[in-house]
Amino acid sequence: MHILQPIHQKLNEKDSQIFLDKFGISREQLPRILVSDPALPEGSTVGDIIKIGRKESSFFLDRKSTRLNSSHT
Protein backbone atom coordinates (compact mmCIF):
# COMPACT_ATOMS: atom_id res chain seq x y z
CA MET A 1 0.00 0.00 0.00
CA HIS A 2 1.27 3.45 -0.92
CA ILE A 3 1.53 6.13 1.80
CA LEU A 4 -0.89 8.41 -0.12
CA GLN A 5 -3.44 5.65 -0.66
CA PRO A 6 -6.43 5.90 1.70
CA ILE A 7 -7.21 2.88 3.87
CA HIS A 8 -9.88 0.56 2.45
CA GLN A 9 -11.84 -1.49 5.00
CA LYS A 10 -14.50 -4.10 4.27
CA LEU A 11 -17.61 -3.53 6.43
CA ASN A 12 -19.26 -6.55 8.02
CA GLU A 13 -22.95 -7.16 7.38
CA LYS A 14 -24.09 -5.43 10.60
CA ASP A 15 -22.01 -2.29 9.97
CA SER A 16 -23.10 -2.26 6.33
CA GLN A 17 -26.76 -2.26 7.33
CA ILE A 18 -26.19 0.50 9.92
CA PHE A 19 -24.47 2.61 7.24
CA LEU A 20 -27.26 2.08 4.70
CA ASP A 21 -29.97 2.85 7.29
CA LYS A 22 -28.14 5.99 8.50
CA PHE A 23 -28.15 7.50 5.02
CA GLY A 24 -31.45 5.97 3.84
CA ILE A 25 -29.91 4.41 0.75
CA SER A 26 -29.61 0.97 -0.84
CA ARG A 27 -26.49 -0.87 -1.97
CA GLU A 28 -27.33 -0.07 -5.57
CA GLN A 29 -27.01 3.67 -4.85
CA LEU A 30 -23.40 3.41 -3.66
CA PRO A 31 -20.49 4.27 -5.96
CA ARG A 32 -18.84 1.29 -7.64
CA ILE A 33 -15.26 0.16 -7.26
CA LEU A 34 -13.58 -2.27 -9.65
CA VAL A 35 -12.88 -5.75 -8.30
CA SER A 36 -9.42 -5.37 -9.86
CA ASP A 37 -8.64 -2.29 -7.71
CA PRO A 38 -5.37 -3.12 -5.90
CA ALA A 39 -6.50 -1.17 -2.80
CA LEU A 40 -9.35 -3.59 -2.04
CA PRO A 41 -8.89 -5.64 1.14
CA GLU A 42 -8.16 -9.38 0.78
CA GLY A 43 -11.31 -11.45 0.51
CA SER A 44 -13.49 -8.66 -0.88
CA THR A 45 -16.24 -9.88 -3.18
CA VAL A 46 -18.90 -8.31 -5.38
CA GLY A 47 -21.59 -6.76 -3.17
CA ASP A 48 -19.32 -5.92 -0.23
CA ILE A 49 -19.35 -2.38 1.13
CA ILE A 50 -15.87 -0.88 1.40
CA LYS A 51 -15.20 2.04 3.74
CA ILE A 52 -12.51 4.34 2.36
CA GLY A 53 -10.83 6.30 5.12
CA ARG A 54 -9.38 9.63 4.11
CA LYS A 55 -7.44 12.01 6.31
CA GLU A 56 -8.64 15.58 6.44
CA SER A 57 -6.63 17.90 4.29
CA SER A 58 -6.20 21.56 3.53
CA PHE A 59 -7.87 20.78 0.20
CA PHE A 60 -11.58 20.23 -0.24
CA LEU A 61 -13.86 19.38 -3.09
CA ASP A 62 -16.09 22.24 -4.16
CA ARG A 63 -19.36 20.39 -4.77
CA LYS A 64 -20.76 23.05 -7.11
CA SER A 65 -17.89 23.12 -9.57
CA THR A 66 -16.16 19.81 -8.71
CA ARG A 67 -12.83 21.58 -8.72
CA LEU A 68 -10.19 21.09 -6.06
CA ASN A 69 -9.72 24.24 -4.06
CA SER A 70 -7.18 25.02 -1.39
CA SER A 71 -8.27 26.52 1.91
CA HIS A 72 -5.00 28.48 1.78
CA THR A 73 -5.57 31.33 -0.65
PyMOL commands that set and color helices and strands:
alter all, ss='L'
color gray80, all
select helices_A, chain A and resi 13-23+27-29
alter helices_A, ss='H'
color red, helices_A
select strands_A, chain A and resi 7-10+50-53+59-62+67-70
alter strands_A, ss='S'
color yellow, strands_A
deselect
rebuild
show_as cartoon
